[in-house]
Amino acid sequence: MKPIHILLVEDNEGDIFLMLEAFEDFRIKNKISIARDGKEAIEFLYKENKFKDAENPDLIILDINLPKKSGHEVLKSIKSNPGTSHIPVIMLSTSSSEKDITLSYQNRVNCFITKPIEADEFMKAITSIEDFWLSIVSLPENK
């Protein structure tokens, strides 16, 4: 398996720390870029402002409740742009609202995972993401 580039779009520093820790424990060294709000995620993906030299990610992990632009707005932008629509997006959110889940799938999210509150369960969820998306799934070539 080759390393992949993950764009993590998350504003909660505790969740960022836990995810980075979980990915560090995984057997493949992946590149992880972090956007801390929705506007920064869009700029990263479209290589704007300080992200002019950003590499395209192979996978995006996206929170819903973000400052500046919501995860739903970011997802809609990703999936409506021919240059980014092929990138798989995992919605990882504390929300378990049927409205958020439905809207995410309407906007073509690849999967929706509700963040567990307990740290151990959170780590298990991240490990499951790694096991499935990094070991089992074939991702499209990075353009």
C-alpha positions as CSV (number, residue, x, y, z in Angstrom):
1,M,0.0,0.0,0.0
2,K,1.2,3.4,-0.9
3,P,0.9,6.4,1.5
4,I,-2.0,8.6,0.8
5,H,-2.6,12.3,1.4
6,I,-5.5,13.1,3.7
7,L,-7.1,16.5,4.1
8,L,-8.6,16.7,7.6
9,V,-11.1,19.6,7.9
10,E,-11.7,20.0,11.6
11,D,-11.8,23.0,14.0
12,N,-11.7,21.1,17.3
13,E,-8.0,20.8,18.5
14,G,-8.8,17.8,20.7
15,D,-10.3,15.9,17.8
16,I,-7.3,16.9,15.6
17,F,-4.9,15.6,18.2
18,L,-6.7,12.3,18.6
19,M,-7.0,11.7,14.8
20,L,-3.3,12.5,14.3
21,E,-2.4,10.2,17.1
22,A,-4.6,7.4,15.6
23,F,-3.1,7.9,12.1
24,E,0.4,7.9,13.6
25,D,-0.2,4.4,15.0
26,F,-1.2,3.1,11.6
27,R,1.5,1.1,9.7
28,I,1.7,3.4,6.7
29,K,3.1,6.9,6.9
30,N,0.4,9.1,5.3
31,K,0.5,12.8,4.7
32,I,-2.1,14.7,6.6
33,S,-3.0,18.3,5.9
34,I,-5.3,20.2,8.2
35,A,-7.8,22.9,7.4
36,R,-9.4,24.4,10.6
37,D,-12.4,26.0,8.9
38,G,-14.5,25.6,5.8
39,K,-13.1,28.7,4.0
40,E,-9.5,27.3,4.6
41,A,-10.6,23.9,3.2
42,I,-12.0,25.5,0.0
43,E,-8.8,27.6,-0.4
44,F,-6.7,24.4,0.1
45,L,-8.6,22.4,-2.5
46,Y,-8.6,25.2,-5.1
47,K,-5.0,26.2,-4.4
48,E,-5.8,29.8,-3.3
49,N,-3.9,32.3,-1.2
50,K,-1.4,30.5,1.1
51,F,-2.2,27.1,-0.5
52,K,-1.0,27.8,-4.0
53,D,1.4,24.8,-3.8
54,A,-1.0,22.4,-2.0
55,E,-1.1,18.8,-3.2
56,N,-4.4,17.4,-4.0
57,P,-5.6,15.0,-1.3
58,D,-6.6,11.4,-1.9
59,L,-9.2,11.5,0.9
60,I,-11.0,14.2,2.8
61,I,-12.3,13.8,6.4
62,L,-14.8,16.7,6.9
63,D,-16.6,18.0,10.0
64,I,-20.1,19.6,9.6
65,N,-19.9,22.3,12.2
66,L,-17.1,24.5,11.0
67,P,-16.5,28.3,11.2
68,K,-16.7,30.5,8.1
69,K,-18.3,27.8,5.9
70,S,-20.2,24.7,7.1
71,G,-19.1,21.2,6.2
72,H,-22.3,21.0,4.0
73,E,-21.2,24.0,2.0
74,V,-17.6,22.6,1.6
75,L,-19.0,19.2,0.6
76,K,-21.3,20.8,-2.0
77,S,-18.4,22.7,-3.4
78,I,-16.2,19.7,-3.6
79,K,-18.7,17.5,-5.3
80,S,-19.9,20.1,-7.8
81,N,-16.4,20.9,-9.0
82,P,-15.0,18.6,-11.8
83,G,-11.5,19.0,-10.4
84,T,-12.4,17.7,-6.9
85,S,-15.6,15.7,-7.3
86,H,-13.7,12.4,-7.6
87,I,-12.1,12.8,-4.1
88,P,-13.8,10.6,-1.5
89,V,-15.3,12.5,1.4
90,I,-16.0,11.1,4.9
91,M,-18.3,13.3,7.0
92,L,-17.2,12.8,10.6
93,S,-19.4,14.9,12.9
94,T,-20.8,14.9,16.4
95,S,-24.2,15.4,14.7
96,S,-26.5,12.4,14.4
97,S,-29.3,14.5,13.1
98,E,-31.3,12.8,10.3
99,K,-31.3,16.1,8.5
100,D,-27.5,16.3,8.5
101,I,-27.1,12.7,7.4
102,T,-29.7,13.1,4.6
103,L,-28.2,16.4,3.4
104,S,-24.7,14.9,3.4
105,Y,-25.8,12.0,1.2
106,Q,-27.8,14.3,-1.1
107,N,-24.6,16.3,-1.6
108,R,-22.8,13.0,-2.4
109,V,-20.7,12.3,0.7
110,N,-19.1,8.9,0.5
111,C,-19.9,8.0,4.1
112,F,-21.2,9.6,7.3
113,I,-19.8,8.7,10.7
114,T,-21.1,10.1,13.9
115,K,-18.1,11.0,16.2
116,P,-18.2,9.0,19.4
117,I,-17.9,11.1,22.6
118,E,-15.7,8.7,24.5
119,A,-12.0,8.9,23.6
120,D,-11.6,5.1,23.3
121,E,-14.6,4.8,21.0
122,F,-13.4,7.8,19.0
123,M,-10.0,6.0,18.4
124,K,-11.9,2.9,17.3
125,A,-13.8,4.9,14.8
126,I,-10.6,6.4,13.4
127,T,-9.0,2.9,13.2
128,S,-12.1,1.7,11.3
129,I,-11.6,4.5,8.8
130,E,-8.0,3.6,8.4
131,D,-8.8,-0.1,8.0
132,F,-11.4,0.5,5.4
133,W,-10.3,3.6,3.4
134,L,-6.5,2.9,3.6
135,S,-6.3,-0.9,3.4
136,I,-9.4,-2.1,1.5
137,V,-10.7,0.6,-0.8
138,S,-9.0,1.5,-4.1
139,L,-8.8,5.3,-4.3
140,P,-8.7,7.2,-7.6
141,E,-5.4,8.5,-8.8
142,N,-4.4,11.8,-7.4
143,K,-4.7,14.4,-10.2
